[in-house]
Amino acid sequence: MKSIKNLILFFIFGFLFLMPVSADAATLYYSNGAGDLDWANLDNWWSDSGLTVQALALPTAGDDTYIQASIDVNSGGPATVNNIY
C-alpha cells in the first residue's frame, strides 16, 4: 500500500512541476528619462503612462511598448517586443 501511495504522490508532484509557467506581458513606456536616447538603458523605461514608476526590466518579446521620445541608440542586444505604439 505504501508503494501505491508513493507512486500517486510521484505523479501528482511530477505533473505540477511539468506544468508550463508563463509570465504576464508588461506594458512599458519609453521616455528617454536618462537623456541618452538609448533603448537598452533601463532608466529610460517606465511601468506607467505617467512616468512615475520605473520599469524593473527592459521590454521583451511579449511586452507592449509606448514610445514617447526619440530612440537613436541600442547599446544592448537586438530588441524584440510584441507591439510598439
C-alpha angles and dihedrals in degrees: 000000000000092000092053091051090049091049092051091049090048092055094045094051092039090054092049093051093048095052111112117251120207130186122225116253116251130222109220133184125214115209107155090243091163092054095230100102089230121149091201096054108101090205087071094059131083135185096217135049091238089063093231102115114065114226115248095213141015116263118277135196095284097048131100116223134199114203112209100166141029120288115203103158140041108191090176134065125296112309118232124174137164097240137356117206 
